[in-house]
Amino acid sequence: MMMMMMAADSSDGAASCACKGIRRCLICENFKAKVQLEATESKIVHHFVYNPESRLAVSEDGSPDSFSFPGVFLWEDFISEKEEKELINTMDQDQWNQSQSGRRKQDFGPKVNFKKRKVRVSTFSGLPASSQKLVLRMQREPTLAGFQPVEQCNLDYHPERGSAIDPHLDDSWLWGERLVTVNMMSNTTLTMSLEDVHVAVRLPRRSLVVIHGEARHRWKHAIHREDVHQRRVCSTYRELSAEFLPGGQQAELGAQLLDIALSFRGTPI
């Protein structure tokens, strides 16, 4: 009987997260075998910190080493404390779905099969009403001139779940040049990595960060578990790639997606 109860508990624990493959969180690590993600020998990593004023990556150890780091724009105090509270209250009225690596999410965007390169419009109802004034504010910034988001993803991180997101490059078939994220509830660090070089981009609470150019297409980005100290909620906005814009092969589909997105009548899918 005791063995049966333990098996049931293990099943429940593993099923309470959404991790797949090599993805892990604190919830499932007690039930899944440890995965060797890196080579056994230690790898030397060179750490830098991004300075948003000089737009340089400066050595973290205090040495004079630095280099230009293009493709990151940071807008501190993008939203007010009152706006943050209203946005979080609105999000928490909707259902949060379990996502990988200890995160929870809400998707406002079309269903996409990136492997088959197919987009399904039928369940897409647009971005949420609460984002309309934020998008208008974004568009007044020269770095975001003409920015028309077609997808919004809200993500909820919490240290008790071991929330994180592994180093990755966002898709560039459907999603365009600029990735925009509004960081809420707590400060965190966005880690950019290229081979053995890591650049820490400090994200203050209520700030907005834009990734474009080399930072978008060459450097992977991640939020490490150790950089989530309390609840963190972010909203990431993505625009369409050239293939879905006027003159592109799928311009008609792109126009349809934008009409729906910018109606700002969306509910999570």
C-alpha positions as CSV (number, residue, x, y, z in Angstrom):
1,M,0.0,0.0,0.0
2,M,2.8,2.4,0.9
3,M,4.6,1.8,-2.4
4,M,1.4,2.5,-4.3
5,M,0.9,5.8,-2.4
6,M,4.4,6.8,-3.2
7,A,3.9,6.0,-6.9
8,A,0.8,8.1,-6.9
9,D,2.5,11.0,-5.2
10,S,5.3,10.9,-7.7
11,S,2.9,10.9,-10.6
12,D,1.0,13.8,-9.2
13,G,4.2,15.8,-8.6
14,A,5.7,15.2,-12.0
15,A,2.4,16.1,-13.7
16,S,2.1,19.4,-11.8
17,C,4.6,21.1,-14.1
18,A,4.9,21.4,-17.9
19,C,8.6,20.5,-18.4
20,K,9.6,18.4,-21.3
21,G,12.8,17.0,-22.6
22,I,15.8,18.7,-20.9
23,R,13.6,21.4,-19.3
24,R,13.5,21.3,-15.5
25,C,12.0,23.2,-12.5
26,L,12.0,22.7,-8.8
27,I,8.7,20.9,-8.9
28,C,9.8,18.1,-11.2
29,E,13.5,17.7,-10.2
30,N,12.5,15.4,-7.3
31,F,10.8,13.1,-9.8
32,K,12.9,13.3,-12.9
33,A,16.4,11.9,-13.4
34,K,19.1,14.6,-13.5
35,V,20.1,15.3,-17.0
36,Q,23.7,16.1,-17.9
37,L,23.3,19.3,-19.9
38,E,26.9,20.3,-20.2
39,A,30.2,18.6,-20.7
40,T,31.8,17.3,-17.5
41,E,34.8,19.6,-17.7
42,S,34.1,23.2,-16.5
43,K,33.9,25.8,-19.2
44,I,35.5,29.2,-18.7
45,V,32.9,32.0,-19.2
46,H,33.8,35.7,-19.5
47,H,31.2,37.8,-17.7
48,F,30.2,41.4,-18.7
49,V,27.5,43.8,-17.6
50,Y,25.6,46.0,-20.1
51,N,25.7,49.7,-19.5
52,P,22.6,51.3,-21.1
53,E,24.1,54.8,-21.1
54,S,27.3,54.0,-23.0
55,R,25.8,50.9,-24.7
56,L,29.0,49.0,-23.8
57,A,29.4,45.6,-22.2
58,V,31.8,46.2,-19.3
59,S,33.8,43.5,-17.6
60,E,32.2,42.3,-14.4
61,D,35.6,41.7,-12.6
62,G,36.5,45.4,-12.7
63,S,39.1,45.1,-15.5
64,P,39.0,47.8,-18.2
65,D,37.9,45.3,-20.8
66,S,34.7,46.4,-22.7
67,F,33.1,46.2,-26.1
68,S,30.2,47.8,-28.0
69,F,27.0,45.8,-27.5
70,P,24.5,46.9,-30.1
71,G,20.9,45.8,-30.3
72,V,19.6,46.5,-26.7
73,F,17.5,49.4,-25.7
74,L,16.3,49.9,-22.1
75,W,13.5,52.2,-21.1
76,E,13.4,52.5,-17.3
77,D,10.0,53.4,-15.6
78,F,8.1,52.6,-18.8
79,I,5.0,52.1,-16.7
80,S,4.0,53.6,-13.3
81,E,3.4,51.8,-10.1
82,K,-0.3,52.3,-10.5
83,E,-0.2,50.9,-14.1
84,E,1.8,47.9,-12.9
85,K,-0.8,47.1,-10.2
86,E,-3.7,47.4,-12.7
87,L,-1.9,45.2,-15.3
88,I,-1.1,42.5,-12.8
89,N,-4.7,42.6,-11.3
90,T,-6.1,42.2,-14.9
91,M,-3.8,39.3,-15.7
92,D,-4.6,37.5,-12.5
93,Q,-8.3,37.5,-13.3
94,D,-7.4,35.3,-16.3
95,Q,-6.2,31.7,-16.1
96,W,-2.5,31.1,-15.9
97,N,-1.4,28.0,-17.7
98,Q,1.5,25.8,-16.7
99,S,4.6,26.3,-19.0
100,Q,8.0,24.8,-19.1
101,S,10.8,25.4,-16.7
102,G,8.6,26.4,-13.8
103,R,6.8,29.3,-15.6
104,R,3.1,30.0,-16.1
105,K,1.9,31.8,-19.2
106,Q,-1.0,33.5,-21.0
107,D,-0.9,33.7,-24.8
108,F,-2.5,36.3,-26.9
109,G,-1.5,35.4,-30.4
110,P,-2.2,33.0,-33.3
111,K,-1.5,29.3,-32.9
112,V,1.7,28.5,-34.7
113,N,3.4,25.3,-35.8
114,F,7.0,26.5,-36.4
115,K,8.3,23.2,-37.8
116,K,5.6,23.0,-40.4
117,R,5.4,26.8,-40.8
118,K,1.7,27.0,-40.4
119,V,-0.4,29.7,-38.7
120,R,-3.9,29.2,-37.4
121,V,-6.0,32.3,-37.1
122,S,-9.3,30.8,-35.9
123,T,-8.7,31.0,-32.2
124,F,-6.9,34.3,-32.2
125,S,-9.0,37.2,-30.9
126,G,-6.3,39.9,-30.5
127,L,-4.1,41.6,-27.9
128,P,-5.8,42.4,-24.6
129,A,-7.5,45.8,-24.1
130,S,-5.1,46.6,-21.3
131,S,-2.1,46.8,-23.8
132,Q,-3.6,49.3,-26.2
133,K,-2.2,52.4,-24.4
134,L,1.2,50.7,-23.8
135,V,1.6,50.0,-27.5
136,L,0.8,53.6,-28.4
137,R,3.4,54.7,-25.8
138,M,6.0,52.3,-27.4
139,Q,5.4,53.7,-30.8
140,R,6.4,57.2,-29.7
141,E,10.0,55.9,-29.0
142,P,12.2,56.1,-32.2
143,T,13.6,52.7,-31.6
144,L,10.1,51.3,-31.8
145,A,8.8,53.5,-34.6
146,G,6.2,51.6,-36.6
147,F,6.1,48.8,-34.1
148,Q,2.9,46.8,-34.6
149,P,2.8,43.8,-32.3
150,V,0.9,40.7,-33.5
151,E,1.5,38.6,-30.4
152,Q,1.7,39.1,-26.7
153,C,2.9,36.5,-24.2
154,N,2.6,37.0,-20.4
155,L,4.9,34.9,-18.3
156,D,4.9,34.4,-14.5
157,Y,8.1,33.5,-12.8
158,H,8.5,32.5,-9.1
159,P,11.5,31.2,-7.2
160,E,9.5,28.6,-5.4
161,R,8.9,26.9,-8.8
162,G,12.5,27.4,-9.9
163,S,11.3,29.4,-12.8
164,A,13.7,30.2,-15.7
165,I,14.0,30.2,-19.4
166,D,17.0,28.6,-21.1
167,P,19.3,30.4,-23.6
168,H,17.6,30.6,-26.9
169,L,17.0,32.5,-30.1
170,D,13.4,33.5,-31.0
171,D,11.9,32.3,-34.2
172,S,12.6,34.7,-37.2
173,W,10.3,33.1,-39.8
174,L,7.1,34.6,-38.3
175,W,8.5,37.1,-35.7
176,G,10.2,40.2,-36.9
177,E,13.2,42.3,-36.0
178,R,12.2,43.7,-32.5
179,L,11.3,41.8,-29.4
180,V,9.8,43.9,-26.7
181,T,9.4,43.0,-23.0
182,V,7.9,44.8,-20.1
183,N,9.4,43.6,-16.8
184,M,7.1,43.8,-13.7
185,M,6.9,42.9,-10.0
186,S,10.6,42.6,-9.4
187,N,14.1,43.4,-10.8
188,T,15.8,40.6,-12.8
189,T,18.7,40.0,-15.2
190,L,18.5,39.1,-18.8
191,T,21.6,37.1,-19.7
192,M,22.9,37.4,-23.3
193,S,25.3,34.7,-24.4
194,L,27.5,34.0,-27.4
195,E,29.9,31.1,-27.0
196,D,32.0,31.8,-23.9
197,V,30.9,35.4,-23.4
198,H,27.9,36.3,-21.2
199,V,26.5,39.8,-20.9
200,A,24.1,40.6,-18.0
201,V,21.4,43.1,-18.9
202,R,19.9,44.4,-15.6
203,L,16.1,44.9,-16.0
204,P,14.7,47.1,-13.3
205,R,11.1,46.7,-12.2
206,R,8.6,48.4,-14.5
207,S,11.2,48.8,-17.3
208,L,10.9,47.9,-21.0
209,V,13.7,46.3,-23.0
210,V,14.0,45.9,-26.8
211,I,16.2,43.3,-28.4
212,H,17.0,43.8,-32.1
213,G,19.9,43.5,-34.6
214,E,22.8,41.3,-33.4
215,A,21.4,40.9,-29.9
216,R,18.2,39.5,-31.5
217,H,19.8,37.2,-34.2
218,R,23.3,36.2,-32.9
219,W,23.1,36.3,-29.1
220,K,21.0,33.9,-27.2
221,H,19.0,35.3,-24.3
222,A,17.9,33.7,-21.0
223,I,16.5,34.3,-17.5
224,H,18.5,32.1,-15.1
225,R,16.9,30.6,-12.0
226,E,19.3,32.4,-9.7
227,D,18.1,35.8,-11.1
228,V,14.5,35.2,-10.0
229,H,14.3,36.3,-6.4
230,Q,10.6,36.9,-6.0
231,R,7.5,36.9,-8.3
232,R,8.3,38.3,-11.7
233,V,5.7,38.9,-14.4
234,C,6.7,40.0,-17.9
235,S,4.8,40.7,-21.1
236,T,6.7,40.1,-24.4
237,Y,5.4,41.6,-27.6
238,R,6.4,40.4,-31.1
239,E,6.0,41.9,-34.5
240,L,5.7,40.2,-37.9
241,S,8.7,39.4,-40.1
242,A,9.1,40.9,-43.6
243,E,7.4,37.8,-45.2
244,F,4.1,38.8,-43.6
245,L,4.3,42.5,-44.3
246,P,3.3,44.4,-47.4
247,G,5.3,43.1,-50.4
248,G,6.0,39.8,-48.6
249,Q,4.9,36.4,-49.8
250,Q,2.3,36.1,-47.0
251,A,1.3,39.8,-46.8
252,E,-2.4,38.9,-46.9
253,L,-2.2,36.6,-43.9
254,G,-0.1,39.2,-42.1
255,A,-2.7,41.9,-42.7
256,Q,-5.4,39.6,-41.3
257,L,-3.3,38.9,-38.2
258,L,-2.6,42.6,-37.6
259,D,-6.3,43.5,-38.0
260,I,-7.2,41.0,-35.3
261,A,-4.2,41.8,-33.0
262,L,-4.8,45.6,-33.0
263,S,-8.5,45.3,-32.3
264,F,-7.4,44.9,-28.6
265,R,-10.3,42.6,-27.8
266,G,-8.2,39.5,-27.1
267,T,-8.6,36.8,-24.5
268,P,-5.9,34.2,-23.7
269,I,-5.8,31.1,-26.0
